[in-house]
Amino acid sequence: MLILGLQGSPRKKGNTHDLLAMFADEARQSGVRMEIVDVPQTDITPCKGCFFCEKKGACITKDDAMNESVFSLMRQADIIVTAAPIYFYNVPGQLKNLIDRTQTLWARKYRFHLADPGRPWRKGFLLSVGATRGQNLFEGVHLTMKYFYDAAGADYNVDDCLTYRQIENRGDMRKHDTVRNDVREAVQTLIKPFANRKCVLFACRENACRSQMASAFAQHYAGDRIEAVSAGSSPATAINPLMKTVMEEKGIDMAYRLPQSIDTAVASKAPEMVITMGCDEDCAFISGAEIDEWNLDDPAGQDISFMRSVRDEIETHVKTLINNL
Ligand SMILES: Cc1cc2nc3c(=O)[nH]c(=O)nc-3n(C[C@H](O)[C@H](O)[C@H](O)COP(=O)(O)O)c2cc1C
């Protein structure tokens, strides 16, 4: 399970930073993997408004943190937590740049009609602070979050938040009477629905084709019933573009997925079930897990019709697996 925190304040060691740090401590103490992107410290380029994403489904800006890591983390995350101070009734500009760039995800969803496999269960959450007492202090940011999380493929409603008024100077957040209890309760409520998912690892050699397709189908069809993870015994540097194309034919969006090693995949949580599909003896070391072997041909380097037939075979296997869970 992964929680992604987007730290949105440019003030170092300020209130937002402290609030998100409390949240991360609680999550990590509960055994959850939490990654934080310190947004103002990254090089996220503002949206150019060129509409390239609406025509091509990808952002024209390729060489910044958004394209190289943030999109991918957003797609992997089970929960996305945005932490932001109020700046003129909205979020600081650096964070707004990240939000504007999710127009690419909006385009993939609404222009290309592709389903993000993580969408069925992903949650969006807000941590926010402001200096004044105004009743409408968080109204602007709630609206921004509603549409940001819709593009990012996450459920969000205005109750999914911790917001604090009259927090202005460094250290104010840490001195707040109820914040630690509030954070503890919020984290426990957020992670509870994920606790009983059966963790299934799909493993092949490169984690570029077969195991990627299997995990995406499992996420797509099983939703929050299983935690589907994929990995390779010898991971490639990128997923196979032909595999991406044949999954898009099925309406499933594989954008921003990255191959990973089996060691990385099992580091934060040991799978209860491992399904191997061509990593041979390299997968056998995962002890304690129920192991199943799917005999699938390797479609790497083959033509699109071969890729389609392997995709369809995997889809059938996954549906059977889910029915038997
Ligand atoms: C540029 C700027 C704009 C701000 N606008 C607002 C505002 O509209 N309403 C408000 O209550 N506080 C506003 N604040 C105050 C911050 O929200 C407040 O000091 C907050 O605690 C800062 O959080 P941080 O320490 O995480 O940066 C503003 C601060 C700055 C620097």
PDBQT file of the ligand as one rigid body, heavy atoms in Angstrom, charges set to zero:
ROOT
HETATM    1  C1  LIG A 401       1.408  34.712  -0.313  1.00  0.00    +0.000 C 
HETATM    2  C2  LIG A 401       0.584  34.360   0.896  1.00  0.00    +0.000 A 
HETATM    3  C3  LIG A 401      -0.788  34.408   0.820  1.00  0.00    +0.000 A 
HETATM    4  C4  LIG A 401      -1.570  34.086   1.926  1.00  0.00    +0.000 A 
HETATM    5  N1  LIG A 401      -2.940  34.129   1.815  1.00  0.00    +0.000 NA
HETATM    6  C5  LIG A 401      -3.687  33.806   2.879  1.00  0.00    +0.000 A 
HETATM    7  C6  LIG A 401      -5.116  33.860   2.810  1.00  0.00    +0.000 A 
HETATM    8  O1  LIG A 401      -5.707  34.175   1.783  1.00  0.00    +0.000 OA
HETATM    9  N2  LIG A 401      -5.831  33.545   3.916  1.00  0.00    +0.000 N 
HETATM   10  C7  LIG A 401      -5.227  33.171   5.090  1.00  0.00    +0.000 A 
HETATM   11  O2  LIG A 401      -5.922  32.881   6.060  1.00  0.00    +0.000 OA
HETATM   12  N3  LIG A 401      -3.873  33.076   5.172  1.00  0.00    +0.000 NA
HETATM   13  C8  LIG A 401      -3.098  33.395   4.121  1.00  0.00    +0.000 A 
HETATM   14  N4  LIG A 401      -1.725  33.319   4.212  1.00  0.00    +0.000 N 
HETATM   15  C9  LIG A 401      -1.103  32.854   5.481  1.00  0.00    +0.000 C 
HETATM   16  C10 LIG A 401      -0.708  31.371   5.457  1.00  0.00    +0.000 C 
HETATM   17  O3  LIG A 401      -1.746  30.561   4.989  1.00  0.00    +0.000 OA
HETATM   18  C11 LIG A 401      -0.321  30.906   6.862  1.00  0.00    +0.000 C 
HETATM   19  O4  LIG A 401       0.694  31.709   7.393  1.00  0.00    +0.000 OA
HETATM   20  C12 LIG A 401       0.105  29.466   6.922  1.00  0.00    +0.000 C 
HETATM   21  O5  LIG A 401       0.259  29.057   8.275  1.00  0.00    +0.000 OA
HETATM   22  C13 LIG A 401       1.413  29.243   6.209  1.00  0.00    +0.000 C 
HETATM   23  O6  LIG A 401       1.691  27.874   6.224  1.00  0.00    +0.000 OA
HETATM   24  P1  LIG A 401       3.192  27.306   6.032  1.00  0.00    +0.000 P 
HETATM   25  O7  LIG A 401       3.929  27.621   7.301  1.00  0.00    +0.000 OA
HETATM   26  O8  LIG A 401       3.018  25.863   5.823  1.00  0.00    +0.000 OA
HETATM   27  O9  LIG A 401       3.748  27.963   4.831  1.00  0.00    +0.000 OA
HETATM   28  C14 LIG A 401      -0.945  33.678   3.137  1.00  0.00    +0.000 A 
HETATM   29  C15 LIG A 401       0.462  33.629   3.190  1.00  0.00    +0.000 A 
HETATM   30  C16 LIG A 401       1.226  33.970   2.098  1.00  0.00    +0.000 A 
HETATM   31  C17 LIG A 401       2.737  33.908   2.200  1.00  0.00    +0.000 C 
ENDROOT
TORSDOF 0
